[in-house]
Amino acid sequence: MSARVTAEKEVRIATWSGFVLMCLGMFMAILDIQVVATSLPTIQDAFAISRDAMSWIQTAYLIAEIIAIPLTGWLTRVLTLRWLFVIAISLFTVASVACAFSGSFATLVSFRVLQGFAGGTLIPVVFSAVFLLFPIRLHPIATSMAGVIAVLAPTIGPVVGGWITETYSWHWLFLINVAPGILTAATDSAGAGRADRSAGARRQRSVQPDA
């Protein structure tokens, strides 16, 4: 009995840990919009582009994000919740690196599209996780946690973006996503792998004939 209780506690701890990391990924996706918006004039000067062209750095991200959000339900059914998140945060991280090292405006906008599509899936995935990973009694806690993080990102984004641009360079607006992205992708992929193995073991036991 005690072993069963311990196992249930471990599952709850693992679930909460995975959810917190998912919230971190969502936080980075929302924060990215604000930090880049603050530093658009600096990026405009770096690429010597017009103000109209400059707006596409944000527009490309937001359009891709809007396209991705309604597709999240279908992608979740195809890939499962955890693997969709792992793939999305991995693409978001890779696209962030590519944006930081873009040598031309066209390249930057192209990778902003990929970044926006990946980031667009992270937000609904986190709120879907509330209902898929937790019992009903924990929904208010998990929803409040995700909501606070979603509100915090745009609140501190302009300040963080301005400080990074003034202290370092606009490239670091994208590079700040790398460390959290790698941590989140690696940890949640390991959790998804364990979940897949556990599910496979349960299916195998269910088809074995009784002795």
N, C-alpha and C positions, 0 to 999 in steps of 0.2 A: 504493500500500500504506500509506504513512504517513498519507494523508488518511483512509483507512478506519479506521486505529487511532485517529486523532484523533477521528473521529466516534463511535467506540465509547466513548472516554473521556468525551466530552460527554454521551452517553446515560447512562452510569453516574453522572456527577456530577448530572445532572438528576434521575435516579431517586432517588438518595440525598437530594438536596435536598427533593424532593417527599415522600419518606418521613419525613424529619425534621419537616417541617411537619405531616404527618398525625399524628405522635406528639405534637406540640404541641397539636393539637386534642383528641386523646384525653386528654392531661394536663389540659387545662382542664375537660373534661367530668367527670373523676374528682375533680379538685380542688373543683369546684363543690359536690359533695355534702358534703364535709368542712367547707368554709368556712361554708356556710349552717347546717349542723348546730350549729356552735359558737355561732352568733349567733341562734339561734331565740328565746331569751328577749327579746332586744332587739327583734326583729320582732314578737313577741307584744305587747310594750308599745306599739309604734308603732301597731298596728291594734286594740289593746284587745280581744283575743280570749282565749278560754279555752285551757287547756293542751291539751285534747283537739283543739280546732280547730287549734292551732299545729302539731300533729304532721302535719297534712295538707300542710304546706309541703314536707316531705320525702317523705311517702308518695306524693303525686301524682307527684313526680319519679321515684321508684323504680318505681312500678307502670308508668308509661309506658316507662321504660327496659327493664324486663323484657319488655314486649310487643314492643318494637322489636328486641331482640337476635335472636330466632328469625326475624324477617322480613328480616334483613339479607341473607341468601343470595339470596332472591328479588328483593329490590330491586337487588342487585348485577347480577343477570342482566338486569334490565329497564333499568337506567340506566348500567351499567358502573361499575367500582370508583371511578374518579376523579370522575365526575360525581355519584355517590351521596355521596361525601365532601364535595364542594363544596356540594351542596344541604344536606346535614346540618349542616355547620359554619355555613353562612349562616343557616339556621333557628335554630340554637343561639344565634348572635350576636344576631339580631333578638329572640328570646325573652328573652335576657338583658337587653337594653335595656328591653323591655316590663315585665319583672319589677321592674327598678329604679325605674321610674316608675309602678308600679301605684298606683292611688288607693284601692283597696279590697282586702280579703282575698280575695274571690271572684276578682277579676281576677288577683291574684298567683298563686293556685292554678291558674287556667286556663293562664296562661303557663308555669307550672312543668311542666304536663303536656306542652306543646309542647317545652319545653327538655329534658325528660327523654327524650322520644321521639327527638329529634334527637341528644342525647348518647348514647343507647343504641346507635345505629348506629355511632358513631365508634369504639367499642372493638373490636368484631369486624372492622370494616373494616380497621383497622390491622394486625391479625394475619393477615387474609386477604391483605393487601398483601405480607406477607413471602413468601408462596408464589407470588403472581402476578407480582411485580415483580422478584424476584431469582432467580438460579440456585441450585441446591441447595447449592453450596459456601459461599454467603453467608447461608444461612438461620440458622445459629447466631448470627452477628453481629447480623443484623437482629432476630431474636427476643429476644436478650439486651438490645438497645437498647430495644425496646418494653416488655420486662418490667421493666427498671429504672425507666423513666419511669412505668409503671403503678403500681409500688410506691412511688415517691417522692411522688406526689400525695397519697395519704391520710396519708403520714407527716408532711408539712409543713402539710397542710390546716388542722388545728386552730389551729396557731400563727399562720398567715397570716390566718385568719378572725378570730381574736381581736384581732390587731393592727389589721386594717382597721377593724373595728367601733369599737375604742377611739380610733383616730387620726382616722378620717373619719366614716363612717356606714354603716349596713347596706346602703344603696343601692350602695355600691362593691363589695360582695360579688358583684354581678352585672356591674357596669360594667367590672371588670377583664378580662372576657372579650372586650370589644369590640375592642381593638387587635389582640390575637393572632388573633381571629376574622376580622377584615377582611384582615389580612396573609395568613393561610393560605388563605382563600377566593379572594382575588385571584390569588395565586401559583399555586395548584393549578388554578384555572379556566383560566389561561393555558396551563399545561402540558397540561391535558386538551384544550384547543383545538388545540394543536400536534399532539398524539397523534392526534386525529380527522383533521386534515388530512393527516398522514403516512399514516394507514391508508387514507384516500381515494385518495391518490396511488398507493399500492401496488396497490389494487384496480383503478385505472384502467390502470396499466401491465400488470397481469395479463390484462386483457381485450383489450388492443390486439393486432392481428394482427402477426406477425413480418414485417419488411420483406423 
